Amino acid sequence: MNNLPGEIVQIILSYLDQRTLAHINATSKTLHHASLHRLYESPTFNTISQFQLFVTNLNNKAADCLKVIDLSPTNHRWKPETNGLVDELVQKAKRIVDLNLCLCQIGFDVLVSCVQNLDLRYLSLNENRCVDDKIMIQLLPRLASLRGLDIGATNIRDRTLKHIAKYCKQLESLDVSDCQRITEDGVRCLTTELPRLNFLNLANCYNVVSMDGEFDGVAVDEGEWEDEDEQSA
């Protein structure tokens, strides 16, 4: 495999899972360099202990490869000290552009550290009930490069939507599903002020009432409403 052209090696590596890539990475100097980017670009974690081991052993060269972090599979094991691990990670790996903290009860100070140290393109804080207008209004001025934002099932109101419209001009996709405190006033601000917005998830946002065709130009997911007969069927 060491004698194969680099393009062929990369094709082969693209089919390997993370565990296999880790073994390949340790076999030779050539394969170490060839697999480093794929091994560290988007690591997966199923437990907090895996995440802790990863952060502790992360060196500068590997940190530069890191682009995507998804901690949502670890949410049921989240502990207060996990916040410190996230903070340590973003201090080391400042090229992360995709951060998924869905269901993770991340502390406010660590969220601030994330947006200060990273130039994020995607952020998910879905189902973090601590997230409200006060928190989002402090974060949004540092999230100007966002293309995708998921703050569904949080405690935001229209003030957050208006700040998104003000600061996140590159935004293409927004999920505010299950945010039952927002109204059509905030949504209207998004659809008129964000020229690149092409997808908006409004499922279960029962206080959003719009006129037919008002949000044309944006793919709006409003979920499915069921009447009593359908629910009992």
HELIX and SHEET records of a PDB file:
HELIX    1   1 GLY A    6  LEU A   13  1                                   8    
HELIX    2   2 GLN A   18  ASN A   25  1                                   8    
HELIX    3   3 LYS A   29  GLU A   41  1                                  13    
HELIX    4   4 ILE A   48  ASN A   57  1                                  10    
HELIX    5   5 ASN A   60  ALA A   63  1                                   4    
HELIX    6   6 SER A   72  ARG A   77  5                                   6    
HELIX    7   7 THR A   82  LYS A   92  1                                  11    
HELIX    8   8 PHE A  108  ASN A  117  1                                  10    
HELIX    9   9 ASP A  133  LEU A  139  1                                   7    
HELIX   10  10 LEU A  140  ARG A  142  5                                   3    
HELIX   11  11 ASP A  158  TYR A  167  1                                  10    
HELIX   12  12 GLU A  184  GLU A  193  1                                  10    
HELIX   13  13 GLU A  228  SER A  232  1                                   5    
SHEET    1   A 7 VAL A  68  ASP A  70  0                                        
SHEET    2   A 7 ASP A  98  ASN A 100  1                                        
SHEET    3   A 7 TYR A 122  SER A 124  1                                        
SHEET    4   A 7 GLY A 148  ASP A 150  1                                        
SHEET    5   A 7 SER A 173  ASP A 175  1                                        
SHEET    6   A 7 PHE A 199  ASN A 201  1                                        
SHEET    7   A 7 ALA A 219  ASP A 221  1                                        
END                                                                             
